[in-house]
Amino acid sequence: MLKCREIVEHADALLAAELSPGRRMAVRVHLLMCRHCRRYVRQLQDLLRAVPQMHGRASDAEVAKVVRAVREHDKDA
Ligand SMILES: [Zn+2]
């Protein structure tokens, strides 16, 4: 069972769908049982949704950069 601190560390990766399936499952199990972390993840999710609206749309170059970073990450996983 993951600790709350680990959920906080992995929350942004979870929301960006960057976690390995096993990791994601462990986080989900924790979220089912821990309402504090559920609330934290939900707030982070709301924040991430709000960010693009503050910055305007991402440019193609920015999108490509993120896609490349995710691909690099998958190679290590
Ligand atoms: Zn927790």
N, CA, C, O and the ligand as a Tripos MOL2 file, in Angstrom:
@<TRIPOS>MOLECULE
protein
  309   307    78     0     0
PROTEIN
NO_CHARGES

@<TRIPOS>ATOM
      1 N           0.8420   -1.2000    0.0000 N.3       1 MET1
      2 CA          0.0000    0.0000    0.0000 C.3       1 MET1
      3 C           0.8800    1.2530    0.0000 C.2       1 MET1
      4 O           1.7970    1.3890    0.8100 O.2       1 MET1
      5 N           0.5800    2.1500   -0.9150 N.am      2 LEU2
      6 CA          1.3510    3.3810   -1.0070 C.3       2 LEU2
      7 C           1.0270    4.3050    0.1660 C.2       2 LEU2
      8 O          -0.0680    4.2610    0.7260 O.2       2 LEU2
      9 N           1.9840    5.1260    0.5190 N.am      3 LYS3
     10 CA          1.7480    6.1490    1.5370 C.3       3 LYS3
     11 C           1.2080    7.4070    0.8620 C.2       3 LYS3
     12 O           1.3970    7.6160   -0.3360 O.2       3 LYS3
     13 N           0.5300    8.2440    1.6570 N.am      4 CYS4
     14 CA         -0.0500    9.4780    1.1160 C.3       4 CYS4
     15 C           1.0180   10.3380    0.4350 C.2       4 CYS4
     16 O           0.7660   10.9490   -0.6030 O.2       4 CYS4
     17 N           2.2050   10.3770    1.0280 N.am      5 ARG5
     18 CA          3.2830   11.1710    0.4490 C.3       5 ARG5
     19 C           3.6090   10.7050   -0.9740 C.2       5 ARG5
     20 O           3.8940   11.5140   -1.8560 O.2       5 ARG5
     21 N           3.5610    9.3960   -1.1740 N.am      6 GLU6
     22 CA          3.8550    8.8490   -2.4980 C.3       6 GLU6
     23 C           2.7610    9.2040   -3.5020 C.2       6 GLU6
     24 O           3.0340    9.4080   -4.6850 O.2       6 GLU6
     25 N           1.5330    9.2760   -3.0230 N.am      7 ILE7
     26 CA          0.4370    9.6880   -3.9000 C.3       7 ILE7
     27 C           0.6690   11.1110   -4.3840 C.2       7 ILE7
     28 O           0.4980   11.4180   -5.5630 O.2       7 ILE7
     29 N           1.0600   11.9660   -3.4580 N.am      8 VAL8
     30 CA          1.3220   13.3540   -3.8190 C.3       8 VAL8
     31 C           2.4420   13.4200   -4.8540 C.2       8 VAL8
     32 O           2.3680   14.1940   -5.8090 O.2       8 VAL8
     33 N           3.4760   12.6080   -4.6620 N.am      9 GLU9
     34 CA          4.6040   12.6070   -5.5970 C.3       9 GLU9
     35 C           4.1870   12.1270   -6.9890 C.2       9 GLU9
     36 O           4.7080   12.5980   -8.0000 O.2       9 GLU9
     37 N           3.2430   11.1870   -7.0280 N.am     10 HIS10
     38 CA          2.8750   10.5810   -8.3100 C.3      10 HIS10
     39 C           1.6450   11.2140   -8.9440 C.2      10 HIS10
     40 O           1.2820   10.8840  -10.0730 O.2      10 HIS10
     41 N           1.0000   12.1300   -8.2130 N.am     11 ALA11
     42 CA         -0.2980   12.6360   -8.6640 C.3      11 ALA11
     43 C          -0.2220   13.2800  -10.0530 C.2      11 ALA11
     44 O          -1.0820   13.0390  -10.8990 O.2      11 ALA11
     45 N           0.7990   14.0900  -10.2810 N.am     12 ASP12
     46 CA          0.8530   14.7760  -11.5800 C.3      12 ASP12
     47 C           1.1240   13.7760  -12.7030 C.2      12 ASP12
     48 O           0.5890   13.9180  -13.8030 O.2      12 ASP12
     49 N           1.9490   12.7700  -12.4300 N.am     13 ALA13
     50 CA          2.2030   11.7320  -13.4370 C.3      13 ALA13
     51 C           0.9390   10.9220  -13.7050 C.2      13 ALA13
     52 O           0.6640   10.5280  -14.8390 O.2      13 ALA13
     53 N           0.1780   10.6820  -12.6430 N.am     14 LEU14
     54 CA         -1.0890    9.9480  -12.8080 C.3      14 LEU14
     55 C          -2.0230   10.7070  -13.7430 C.2      14 LEU14
     56 O          -2.6010   10.1330  -14.6660 O.2      14 LEU14
     57 N          -2.1620   11.9940  -13.4910 N.am     15 LEU15
     58 CA         -3.0910   12.7990  -14.2740 C.3      15 LEU15
     59 C          -2.6040   12.9730  -15.7100 C.2      15 LEU15
     60 O          -3.4090   13.1570  -16.6230 O.2      15 LEU15
     61 N          -1.3020   12.9160  -15.9090 N.am     16 ALA16
     62 CA         -0.7510   13.0230  -17.2600 C.3      16 ALA16
     63 C          -0.6850   11.6430  -17.9270 C.2      16 ALA16
     64 O          -0.1640   11.5100  -19.0340 O.2      16 ALA16
     65 N          -1.2170   10.6130  -17.2430 N.am     17 ALA17
     66 CA         -1.2200    9.2390  -17.7640 C.3      17 ALA17
     67 C           0.1980    8.7610  -18.0630 C.2      17 ALA17
     68 O           0.4410    8.0650  -19.0490 O.2      17 ALA17
     69 N           1.1300    9.1490  -17.1890 N.am     18 GLU18
     70 CA          2.5320    8.7850  -17.3940 C.3      18 GLU18
     71 C           2.9830    7.6250  -16.5070 C.2      18 GLU18
     72 O           4.1300    7.1860  -16.5890 O.2      18 GLU18
     73 N           2.0890    7.1370  -15.6690 N.am     19 LEU19
     74 CA          2.4790    6.0440  -14.7730 C.3      19 LEU19
     75 C           2.3700    4.6980  -15.4880 C.2      19 LEU19
     76 O           1.5380    4.5160  -16.3770 O.2      19 LEU19
     77 N           3.2190    3.7680  -15.0840 N.am     20 SER20
     78 CA          3.0860    2.4050  -15.5980 C.3      20 SER20
     79 C           1.7720    1.8220  -15.0720 C.2      20 SER20
     80 O           1.2650    2.2800  -14.0480 O.2      20 SER20
     81 N           1.2110    0.8150  -15.7610 N.am     21 PRO21
     82 CA         -0.0780    0.2530  -15.3280 C.3      21 PRO21
     83 C          -0.0620   -0.2260  -13.8740 C.2      21 PRO21
     84 O          -1.0410   -0.0370  -13.1520 O.2      21 PRO21
     85 N           1.0320   -0.8380  -13.4430 N.am     22 GLY22
     86 CA          1.1100   -1.3300  -12.0710 C.3      22 GLY22
     87 C           1.0900   -0.1920  -11.0620 C.2      22 GLY22
     88 O           0.4180   -0.2680  -10.0330 O.2      22 GLY22
     89 N           1.8330    0.8610  -11.3690 N.am     23 ARG23
     90 CA          1.8840    2.0360  -10.5110 C.3      23 ARG23
     91 C           0.5190    2.7080  -10.4260 C.2      23 ARG23
     92 O           0.0540    3.1000   -9.3550 O.2      23 ARG23
     93 N          -0.1020    2.8270  -11.5980 N.am     24 ARG24
     94 CA         -1.4040    3.4870  -11.6640 C.3      24 ARG24
     95 C          -2.4230    2.7240  -10.8170 C.2      24 ARG24
     96 O          -3.2380    3.3180  -10.1120 O.2      24 ARG24
     97 N          -2.3560    1.3940  -10.9040 N.am     25 MET25
     98 CA         -3.2720    0.5690  -10.1210 C.3      25 MET25
     99 C          -3.0520    0.7960   -8.6300 C.2      25 MET25
    100 O          -4.0110    0.9330   -7.8710 O.2      25 MET25
    101 N          -1.7960    0.8370   -8.2120 N.am     26 ALA26
    102 CA         -1.4820    1.0380   -6.7900 C.3      26 ALA26
    103 C          -2.0130    2.3870   -6.3080 C.2      26 ALA26
    104 O          -2.5330    2.5020   -5.1980 O.2      26 ALA26
    105 N          -1.8730    3.4060   -7.1590 N.am     27 VAL27
    106 CA         -2.3690    4.7370   -6.7960 C.3      27 VAL27
    107 C          -3.8890    4.7090   -6.7020 C.2      27 VAL27
    108 O          -4.4690    5.2920   -5.7860 O.2      27 VAL27
    109 N          -4.5410    4.0240   -7.6600 N.am     28 ARG28
    110 CA         -6.0110    3.9740   -7.6560 C.3      28 ARG28
    111 C          -6.5390    3.2720   -6.4140 C.2      28 ARG28
    112 O          -7.5300    3.7000   -5.8220 O.2      28 ARG28
    113 N          -5.8740    2.1970   -6.0250 N.am     29 VAL29
    114 CA         -6.2870    1.4840   -4.8140 C.3      29 VAL29
    115 C          -6.1960    2.4120   -3.6090 C.2      29 VAL29
    116 O          -7.0920    2.4450   -2.7660 O.2      29 VAL29
    117 N          -5.1040    3.1600   -3.5410 N.am     30 HIS30
    118 CA         -4.9510    4.1050   -2.4330 C.3      30 HIS30
    119 C          -6.0690    5.1480   -2.4630 C.2      30 HIS30
    120 O          -6.6390    5.4880   -1.4260 O.2      30 HIS30
    121 N          -6.3740    5.6480   -3.6510 N.am     31 LEU31
    122 CA         -7.3950    6.6970   -3.7640 C.3      31 LEU31
    123 C          -8.7720    6.1830   -3.3550 C.2      31 LEU31
    124 O          -9.5900    6.9330   -2.8210 O.2      31 LEU31
    125 N          -9.0230    4.8880   -3.6120 N.am     32 LEU32
    126 CA        -10.3040    4.3060   -3.2060 C.3      32 LEU32
    127 C         -10.4500    4.3450   -1.6880 C.2      32 LEU32
    128 O         -11.5490    4.5120   -1.1600 O.2      32 LEU32
    129 N          -9.3230    4.1890   -0.9970 N.am     33 MET33
    130 CA         -9.3720    4.0310    0.4510 C.3      33 MET33
    131 C          -9.0640    5.3090    1.2090 C.2      33 MET33
    132 O          -9.2580    5.3630    2.4240 O.2      33 MET33
    133 N          -8.5880    6.3350    0.5230 N.am     34 CYS34
    134 CA         -8.1030    7.5370    1.2190 C.3      34 CYS34
    135 C          -8.7550    8.7840    0.6280 C.2      34 CYS34
    136 O          -8.4140    9.2180   -0.4730 O.2      34 CYS34
    137 N          -9.6920    9.3480    1.3740 N.am     35 ARG35
    138 CA        -10.4080   10.4880    0.8070 C.3      35 ARG35
    139 C          -9.5530   11.7460    0.7860 C.2      35 ARG35
    140 O          -9.8140   12.6570    0.0000 O.2      35 ARG35
    141 N          -8.5350   11.8070    1.6380 N.am     36 HIS36
    142 CA         -7.6500   12.9730    1.6210 C.3      36 HIS36
    143 C          -6.9200   13.0580    0.2770 C.2      36 HIS36
    144 O          -6.8370   14.1180   -0.3440 O.2      36 HIS36
    145 N          -6.3960   11.9090   -0.1450 N.am     37 CYS37
    146 CA         -5.6800   11.8910   -1.4140 C.3      37 CYS37
    147 C          -6.6330   12.0630   -2.5880 C.2      37 CYS37
    148 O          -6.2820   12.6730   -3.5980 O.2      37 CYS37
    149 N          -7.8510   11.5180   -2.4490 N.am     38 ARG38
    150 CA         -8.8550   11.7360   -3.5020 C.3      38 ARG38
    151 C          -9.0740   13.2150   -3.7160 C.2      38 ARG38
    152 O          -9.1200   13.6960   -4.8480 O.2      38 ARG38
    153 N          -9.2110   13.9410   -2.5980 N.am     39 ARG39
    154 CA         -9.4630   15.3680   -2.6940 C.3      39 ARG39
    155 C          -8.2520   16.0910   -3.3000 C.2      39 ARG39
    156 O          -8.3960   16.9970   -4.1200 O.2      39 ARG39
    157 N          -7.0540   15.6620   -2.8740 N.am     40 TYR40
    158 CA         -5.8360   16.2790   -3.3990 C.3      40 TYR40
    159 C          -5.7430   16.1110   -4.9140 C.2      40 TYR40
    160 O          -5.4630   17.0630   -5.6430 O.2      40 TYR40
    161 N          -5.9830   14.8770   -5.3740 N.am     41 VAL41
    162 CA         -5.8770   14.5920   -6.8050 C.3      41 VAL41
    163 C          -6.9370   15.3710   -7.5850 C.2      41 VAL41
    164 O          -6.6770   15.8670   -8.6810 O.2      41 VAL41
    165 N          -8.1310   15.4700   -7.0050 N.am     42 ARG42
    166 CA         -9.1950   16.2000   -7.6900 C.3      42 ARG42
    167 C          -8.8430   17.6810   -7.8230 C.2      42 ARG42
    168 O          -9.0760   18.3020   -8.8600 O.2      42 ARG42
    169 N          -8.2780   18.2280   -6.7510 N.am     43 GLN43
    170 CA         -7.8920   19.6420   -6.8020 C.3      43 GLN43
    171 C          -6.7860   19.8780   -7.8230 C.2      43 GLN43
    172 O          -6.7870   20.8660   -8.5570 O.2      43 GLN43
    173 N          -5.8410   18.9380   -7.8470 N.am     44 LEU44
    174 CA         -4.7360   19.0560   -8.8050 C.3      44 LEU44
    175 C          -5.2770   18.9790  -10.2320 C.2      44 LEU44
    176 O          -4.8350   19.7010  -11.1260 O.2      44 LEU44
    177 N          -6.2460   18.0820  -10.4190 N.am     45 GLN45
    178 CA         -6.8770   17.9210  -11.7230 C.3      45 GLN45
    179 C          -7.5520   19.2280  -12.1640 C.2      45 GLN45
    180 O          -7.4160   19.6540  -13.3110 O.2      45 GLN45
    181 N          -8.2680   19.8430  -11.2450 N.am     46 ASP46
    182 CA         -8.9260   21.1190  -11.5500 C.3      46 ASP46
    183 C          -7.8960   22.1760  -11.9180 C.2      46 ASP46
    184 O          -8.0900   22.9570  -12.8500 O.2      46 ASP46
    185 N          -6.7970   22.1870  -11.1700 N.am     47 LEU47
    186 CA         -5.7260   23.1500  -11.4120 C.3      47 LEU47
    187 C          -5.1340   22.9540  -12.8050 C.2      47 LEU47
    188 O          -4.9470   23.9140  -13.5530 O.2      47 LEU47
    189 N          -4.8410   21.6960  -13.1440 N.am     48 LEU48
    190 CA         -4.2360   21.4050  -14.4410 C.3      48 LEU48
    191 C          -5.1780   21.7820  -15.5730 C.2      48 LEU48
    192 O          -4.7410   22.2370  -16.6310 O.2      48 LEU48
    193 N          -6.4810   21.5900  -15.3440 N.am     49 ARG49
    194 CA         -7.4610   21.9800  -16.3610 C.3      49 ARG49
    195 C          -7.4580   23.4830  -16.5540 C.2      49 ARG49
    196 O          -7.6400   23.9730  -17.6690 O.2      49 ARG49
    197 N          -7.2520   24.2150  -15.4690 N.am     50 ALA50
    198 CA         -7.3140   25.6760  -15.5250 C.3      50 ALA50
    199 C          -6.0780   26.2760  -16.1890 C.2      50 ALA50
    200 O          -6.1590   27.3400  -16.8010 O.2      50 ALA50
    201 N          -4.9420   25.6020  -16.0720 N.am     51 VAL51
    202 CA         -3.6810   26.1630  -16.5440 C.3      51 VAL51
    203 C          -3.6900   26.5290  -18.0380 C.2      51 VAL51
    204 O          -3.2880   27.6380  -18.3900 O.2      51 VAL51
    205 N          -4.1390   25.6230  -18.9250 N.am     52 PRO52
    206 CA         -4.1110   26.0050  -20.3520 C.3      52 PRO52
    207 C          -4.9560   27.2360  -20.6420 C.2      52 PRO52
    208 O          -4.6450   27.9930  -21.5620 O.2      52 PRO52
    209 N          -6.0080   27.4460  -19.8840 N.am     53 GLN53
    210 CA         -6.8510   28.6130  -20.1040 C.3      53 GLN53
    211 C          -6.1230   29.8920  -19.7290 C.2      53 GLN53
    212 O          -6.3820   30.9530  -20.2970 O.2      53 GLN53
    213 N          -5.2210   29.7890  -18.7820 N.am     54 MET54
    214 CA         -4.4500   30.9610  -18.3800 C.3      54 MET54
    215 C          -3.3830   31.2940  -19.4210 C.2      54 MET54
    216 O          -3.0380   32.4580  -19.6270 O.2      54 MET54
    217 N          -2.8730   30.2620  -20.0640 N.am     55 HIS55
    218 CA         -1.7510   30.4520  -20.9800 C.3      55 HIS55
    219 C          -2.1840   30.5440  -22.4430 C.2      55 HIS55
    220 O          -1.3660   30.8240  -23.3190 O.2      55 HIS55
    221 N          -3.4480   30.3130  -22.6990 N.am     56 GLY56
    222 CA         -3.8680   30.1930  -24.0780 C.3      56 GLY56
    223 C          -3.5180   28.8130  -24.6020 C.2      56 GLY56
    224 O          -2.9720   27.9930  -23.8640 O.2      56 GLY56
    225 N          -3.8200   28.5460  -25.8550 N.am     57 ARG57
    226 CA         -3.5540   27.2160  -26.4030 C.3      57 ARG57
    227 C          -2.0610   26.9510  -26.5200 C.2      57 ARG57
    228 O          -1.2690   27.8540  -26.7900 O.2      57 ARG57
    229 N          -1.6930   25.6820  -26.3090 N.am     58 ALA58
    230 CA         -0.2920   25.3010  -26.4720 C.3      58 ALA58
    231 C           0.0600   25.3520  -27.9520 C.2      58 ALA58
    232 O          -0.7540   24.9950  -28.8030 O.2      58 ALA58
    233 N           1.2690   25.7950  -28.2530 N.am     59 SER59
    234 CA          1.7200   25.8050  -29.6430 C.3      59 SER59
    235 C           2.0490   24.3770  -30.0760 C.2      59 SER59
    236 O           2.2040   23.4910  -29.2360 O.2      59 SER59
    237 N           2.1540   24.1560  -31.3850 N.am     60 ASP60
    238 CA          2.5150   22.8310  -31.8920 C.3      60 ASP60
    239 C           3.8540   22.3740  -31.3230 C.2      60 ASP60
    240 O           4.0420   21.1970  -31.0160 O.2      60 ASP60
    241 N           4.7790   23.3180  -31.1870 N.am     61 ALA61
    242 CA          6.1000   22.9750  -30.6580 C.3      61 ALA61
    243 C           5.9990   22.4940  -29.2130 C.2      61 ALA61
    244 O           6.6820   21.5490  -28.8180 O.2      61 ALA61
    245 N           5.1510   23.1410  -28.4340 N.am     62 GLU62
    246 CA          4.9640   22.7320  -27.0400 C.3      62 GLU62
    247 C           4.3300   21.3460  -26.9640 C.2      62 GLU62
    248 O           4.7410   20.5090  -26.1600 O.2      62 GLU62
    249 N           3.3410   21.1150  -27.7980 N.am     63 VAL63
    250 CA          2.6820   19.8050  -27.8280 C.3      63 VAL63
    251 C           3.6980   18.7290  -28.1990 C.2      63 VAL63
    252 O           3.7490   17.6730  -27.5680 O.2      63 VAL63
    253 N           4.5010   18.9960  -29.2150 N.am     64 ALA64
    254 CA          5.5070   18.0280  -29.6590 C.3      64 ALA64
    255 C           6.5050   17.7280  -28.5510 C.2      64 ALA64
    256 O           6.9320   16.5880  -28.3720 O.2      64 ALA64
    257 N           6.8660   18.7650  -27.8140 N.am     65 LYS65
    258 CA          7.8190   18.6010  -26.7150 C.3      65 LYS65
    259 C           7.2510   17.6700  -25.6410 C.2      65 LYS65
    260 O           7.9570   16.7980  -25.1360 O.2      65 LYS65
    261 N           5.9770   17.8580  -25.2960 N.am     66 VAL66
    262 CA          5.3430   17.0220  -24.2720 C.3      66 VAL66
    263 C           5.2210   15.5860  -24.7650 C.2      66 VAL66
    264 O           5.5070   14.6450  -24.0240 O.2      66 VAL66
    265 N           4.7930   15.4150  -26.0270 N.am     67 VAL67
    266 CA          4.6510   14.0740  -26.5900 C.3      67 VAL67
    267 C           5.9940   13.3500  -26.5630 C.2      67 VAL67
    268 O           6.0650   12.1680  -26.2280 O.2      67 VAL67
    269 N           7.0650   14.0760  -26.9210 N.am     68 ARG68
    270 CA          8.3980   13.4890  -26.9210 C.3      68 ARG68
    271 C           8.8100   13.0840  -25.5050 C.2      68 ARG68
    272 O           9.3810   12.0130  -25.3010 O.2      68 ARG68
    273 N           8.5180   13.9400  -24.5390 N.am     69 ALA69
    274 CA          8.8670   13.6600  -23.1360 C.3      69 ALA69
    275 C           8.1350   12.4110  -22.6450 C.2      69 ALA69
    276 O           8.7150   11.5880  -21.9380 O.2      69 ALA69
    277 N           6.8590   12.2710  -23.0200 N.am     70 VAL70
    278 CA          6.0780   11.0970  -22.6070 C.3      70 VAL70
    279 C           6.6600    9.8350  -23.2460 C.2      70 VAL70
    280 O           6.7690    8.8030  -22.5830 O.2      70 VAL70
    281 N           7.0340    9.9080  -24.5290 N.am     71 ARG71
    282 CA          7.6120    8.7470  -25.2000 C.3      71 ARG71
    283 C           8.9210    8.3240  -24.5330 C.2      71 ARG71
    284 O           9.1650    7.1380  -24.3110 O.2      71 ARG71
    285 N           9.7580    9.3190  -24.2180 N.am     72 GLU72
    286 CA         11.0290    9.0210  -23.5230 C.3      72 GLU72
    287 C          10.7550    8.3110  -22.2130 C.2      72 GLU72
    288 O          11.4350    7.3500  -21.8520 O.2      72 GLU72
    289 N           9.7360    8.8040  -21.5010 N.am     73 HIS73
    290 CA          9.3810    8.2490  -20.1990 C.3      73 HIS73
    291 C           8.9390    6.7930  -20.3590 C.2      73 HIS73
    292 O           9.3430    5.9390  -19.5700 O.2      73 HIS73
    293 N           8.1190    6.5000  -21.3630 N.am     74 ASP74
    294 CA          7.6140    5.1370  -21.5810 C.3      74 ASP74
    295 C           8.7540    4.1690  -21.8430 C.2      74 ASP74
    296 O           8.6860    3.0050  -21.4490 O.2      74 ASP74
    297 N           9.8030    4.6440  -22.5080 N.am     75 LYS75
    298 CA         10.9410    3.7770  -22.8230 C.3      75 LYS75
    299 C          11.5980    3.2600  -21.5350 C.2      75 LYS75
    300 O          12.0360    2.1120  -21.4640 O.2      75 LYS75
    301 N          11.6560    4.1250  -20.5290 N.am     76 ASP76
    302 CA         12.2900    3.7390  -19.2640 C.3      76 ASP76
    303 C          11.4240    2.8040  -18.4440 C.2      76 ASP76
    304 O          11.9350    1.9930  -17.6720 O.2      76 ASP76
    305 N          10.1120    2.9160  -18.6100 N.am     77 ALA77
    306 CA          9.1800    2.1970  -17.7290 C.3      77 ALA77
    307 C           9.2170    0.6890  -18.0060 C.2      77 ALA77
    308 O           8.5000   -0.0750  -17.3610 O.2      77 ALA77
    309 ZN         -3.7160    9.0190    1.1560 Zn       78 ZN78
@<TRIPOS>BOND
     1     1     2 1
     2     2     3 1
     3     3     4 2
     4     3     5 am
     5     5     6 1
     6     6     7 1
     7     7     8 2
     8     7     9 am
     9     9    10 1
    10    10    11 1
    11    11    12 2
    12    11    13 am
    13    13    14 1
    14    14    15 1
    15    15    16 2
    16    15    17 am
    17    17    18 1
    18    18    19 1
    19    19    20 2
    20    19    21 am
    21    21    22 1
    22    22    23 1
    23    23    24 2
    24    23    25 am
    25    25    26 1
    26    26    27 1
    27    27    28 2
    28    27    29 am
    29    29    30 1
    30    30    31 1
    31    31    32 2
    32    31    33 am
    33    33    34 1
    34    34    35 1
    35    35    36 2
    36    35    37 am
    37    37    38 1
    38    38    39 1
    39    39    40 2
    40    39    41 am
    41    41    42 1
    42    42    43 1
    43    43    44 2
    44    43    45 am
    45    45    46 1
    46    46    47 1
    47    47    48 2
    48    47    49 am
    49    49    50 1
    50    50    51 1
    51    51    52 2
    52    51    53 am
    53    53    54 1
    54    54    55 1
    55    55    56 2
    56    55    57 am
    57    57    58 1
    58    58    59 1
    59    59    60 2
    60    59    61 am
    61    61    62 1
    62    62    63 1
    63    63    64 2
    64    63    65 am
    65    65    66 1
    66    66    67 1
    67    67    68 2
    68    67    69 am
    69    69    70 1
    70    70    71 1
    71    71    72 2
    72    71    73 am
    73    73    74 1
    74    74    75 1
    75    75    76 2
    76    75    77 am
    77    77    78 1
    78    78    79 1
    79    79    80 2
    80    79    81 am
    81    81    82 1
    82    82    83 1
    83    83    84 2
    84    83    85 am
    85    85    86 1
    86    86    87 1
    87    87    88 2
    88    87    89 am
    89    89    90 1
    90    90    91 1
    91    91    92 2
    92    91    93 am
    93    93    94 1
    94    94    95 1
    95    95    96 2
    96    95    97 am
    97    97    98 1
    98    98    99 1
    99    99   100 2
   100    99   101 am
   101   101   102 1
   102   102   103 1
   103   103   104 2
   104   103   105 am
   105   105   106 1
   106   106   107 1
   107   107   108 2
   108   107   109 am
   109   109   110 1
   110   110   111 1
   111   111   112 2
   112   111   113 am
   113   113   114 1
   114   114   115 1
   115   115   116 2
   116   115   117 am
   117   117   118 1
   118   118   119 1
   119   119   120 2
   120   119   121 am
   121   121   122 1
   122   122   123 1
   123   123   124 2
   124   123   125 am
   125   125   126 1
   126   126   127 1
   127   127   128 2
   128   127   129 am
   129   129   130 1
   130   130   131 1
   131   131   132 2
   132   131   133 am
   133   133   134 1
   134   134   135 1
   135   135   136 2
   136   135   137 am
   137   137   138 1
   138   138   139 1
   139   139   140 2
   140   139   141 am
   141   141   142 1
   142   142   143 1
   143   143   144 2
   144   143   145 am
   145   145   146 1
   146   146   147 1
   147   147   148 2
   148   147   149 am
   149   149   150 1
   150   150   151 1
   151   151   152 2
   152   151   153 am
   153   153   154 1
   154   154   155 1
   155   155   156 2
   156   155   157 am
   157   157   158 1
   158   158   159 1
   159   159   160 2
   160   159   161 am
   161   161   162 1
   162   162   163 1
   163   163   164 2
   164   163   165 am
   165   165   166 1
   166   166   167 1
   167   167   168 2
   168   167   169 am
   169   169   170 1
   170   170   171 1
   171   171   172 2
   172   171   173 am
   173   173   174 1
   174   174   175 1
   175   175   176 2
   176   175   177 am
   177   177   178 1
   178   178   179 1
   179   179   180 2
   180   179   181 am
   181   181   182 1
   182   182   183 1
   183   183   184 2
   184   183   185 am
   185   185   186 1
   186   186   187 1
   187   187   188 2
   188   187   189 am
   189   189   190 1
   190   190   191 1
   191   191   192 2
   192   191   193 am
   193   193   194 1
   194   194   195 1
   195   195   196 2
   196   195   197 am
   197   197   198 1
   198   198   199 1
   199   199   200 2
   200   199   201 am
   201   201   202 1
   202   202   203 1
   203   203   204 2
   204   203   205 am
   205   205   206 1
   206   206   207 1
   207   207   208 2
   208   207   209 am
   209   209   210 1
   210   210   211 1
   211   211   212 2
   212   211   213 am
   213   213   214 1
   214   214   215 1
   215   215   216 2
   216   215   217 am
   217   217   218 1
   218   218   219 1
   219   219   220 2
   220   219   221 am
   221   221   222 1
   222   222   223 1
   223   223   224 2
   224   223   225 am
   225   225   226 1
   226   226   227 1
   227   227   228 2
   228   227   229 am
   229   229   230 1
   230   230   231 1
   231   231   232 2
   232   231   233 am
   233   233   234 1
   234   234   235 1
   235   235   236 2
   236   235   237 am
   237   237   238 1
   238   238   239 1
   239   239   240 2
   240   239   241 am
   241   241   242 1
   242   242   243 1
   243   243   244 2
   244   243   245 am
   245   245   246 1
   246   246   247 1
   247   247   248 2
   248   247   249 am
   249   249   250 1
   250   250   251 1
   251   251   252 2
   252   251   253 am
   253   253   254 1
   254   254   255 1
   255   255   256 2
   256   255   257 am
   257   257   258 1
   258   258   259 1
   259   259   260 2
   260   259   261 am
   261   261   262 1
   262   262   263 1
   263   263   264 2
   264   263   265 am
   265   265   266 1
   266   266   267 1
   267   267   268 2
   268   267   269 am
   269   269   270 1
   270   270   271 1
   271   271   272 2
   272   271   273 am
   273   273   274 1
   274   274   275 1
   275   275   276 2
   276   275   277 am
   277   277   278 1
   278   278   279 1
   279   279   280 2
   280   279   281 am
   281   281   282 1
   282   282   283 1
   283   283   284 2
   284   283   285 am
   285   285   286 1
   286   286   287 1
   287   287   288 2
   288   287   289 am
   289   289   290 1
   290   290   291 1
   291   291   292 2
   292   291   293 am
   293   293   294 1
   294   294   295 1
   295   295   296 2
   296   295   297 am
   297   297   298 1
   298   298   299 1
   299   299   300 2
   300   299   301 am
   301   301   302 1
   302   302   303 1
   303   303   304 2
   304   303   305 am
   305   305   306 1
   306   306   307 1
   307   307   308 2
@<TRIPOS>SUBSTRUCTURE
     1 MET1         2 RESIDUE 1 A MET
     2 LEU2         6 RESIDUE 1 A LEU
     3 LYS3        10 RESIDUE 1 A LYS
     4 CYS4        14 RESIDUE 1 A CYS
     5 ARG5        18 RESIDUE 1 A ARG
     6 GLU6        22 RESIDUE 1 A GLU
     7 ILE7        26 RESIDUE 1 A ILE
     8 VAL8        30 RESIDUE 1 A VAL
     9 GLU9        34 RESIDUE 1 A GLU
    10 HIS10       38 RESIDUE 1 A HIS
    11 ALA11       42 RESIDUE 1 A ALA
    12 ASP12       46 RESIDUE 1 A ASP
    13 ALA13       50 RESIDUE 1 A ALA
    14 LEU14       54 RESIDUE 1 A LEU
    15 LEU15       58 RESIDUE 1 A LEU
    16 ALA16       62 RESIDUE 1 A ALA
    17 ALA17       66 RESIDUE 1 A ALA
    18 GLU18       70 RESIDUE 1 A GLU
    19 LEU19       74 RESIDUE 1 A LEU
    20 SER20       78 RESIDUE 1 A SER
    21 PRO21       82 RESIDUE 1 A PRO
    22 GLY22       86 RESIDUE 1 A GLY
    23 ARG23       90 RESIDUE 1 A ARG
    24 ARG24       94 RESIDUE 1 A ARG
    25 MET25       98 RESIDUE 1 A MET
    26 ALA26      102 RESIDUE 1 A ALA
    27 VAL27      106 RESIDUE 1 A VAL
    28 ARG28      110 RESIDUE 1 A ARG
    29 VAL29      114 RESIDUE 1 A VAL
    30 HIS30      118 RESIDUE 1 A HIS
    31 LEU31      122 RESIDUE 1 A LEU
    32 LEU32      126 RESIDUE 1 A LEU
    33 MET33      130 RESIDUE 1 A MET
    34 CYS34      134 RESIDUE 1 A CYS
    35 ARG35      138 RESIDUE 1 A ARG
    36 HIS36      142 RESIDUE 1 A HIS
    37 CYS37      146 RESIDUE 1 A CYS
    38 ARG38      150 RESIDUE 1 A ARG
    39 ARG39      154 RESIDUE 1 A ARG
    40 TYR40      158 RESIDUE 1 A TYR
    41 VAL41      162 RESIDUE 1 A VAL
    42 ARG42      166 RESIDUE 1 A ARG
    43 GLN43      170 RESIDUE 1 A GLN
    44 LEU44      174 RESIDUE 1 A LEU
    45 GLN45      178 RESIDUE 1 A GLN
    46 ASP46      182 RESIDUE 1 A ASP
    47 LEU47      186 RESIDUE 1 A LEU
    48 LEU48      190 RESIDUE 1 A LEU
    49 ARG49      194 RESIDUE 1 A ARG
    50 ALA50      198 RESIDUE 1 A ALA
    51 VAL51      202 RESIDUE 1 A VAL
    52 PRO52      206 RESIDUE 1 A PRO
    53 GLN53      210 RESIDUE 1 A GLN
    54 MET54      214 RESIDUE 1 A MET
    55 HIS55      218 RESIDUE 1 A HIS
    56 GLY56      222 RESIDUE 1 A GLY
    57 ARG57      226 RESIDUE 1 A ARG
    58 ALA58      230 RESIDUE 1 A ALA
    59 SER59      234 RESIDUE 1 A SER
    60 ASP60      238 RESIDUE 1 A ASP
    61 ALA61      242 RESIDUE 1 A ALA
    62 GLU62      246 RESIDUE 1 A GLU
    63 VAL63      250 RESIDUE 1 A VAL
    64 ALA64      254 RESIDUE 1 A ALA
    65 LYS65      258 RESIDUE 1 A LYS
    66 VAL66      262 RESIDUE 1 A VAL
    67 VAL67      266 RESIDUE 1 A VAL
    68 ARG68      270 RESIDUE 1 A ARG
    69 ALA69      274 RESIDUE 1 A ALA
    70 VAL70      278 RESIDUE 1 A VAL
    71 ARG71      282 RESIDUE 1 A ARG
    72 GLU72      286 RESIDUE 1 A GLU
    73 HIS73      290 RESIDUE 1 A HIS
    74 ASP74      294 RESIDUE 1 A ASP
    75 LYS75      298 RESIDUE 1 A LYS
    76 ASP76      302 RESIDUE 1 A ASP
    77 ALA77      306 RESIDUE 1 A ALA
    78 ZN78       309 GROUP 0 **** ****
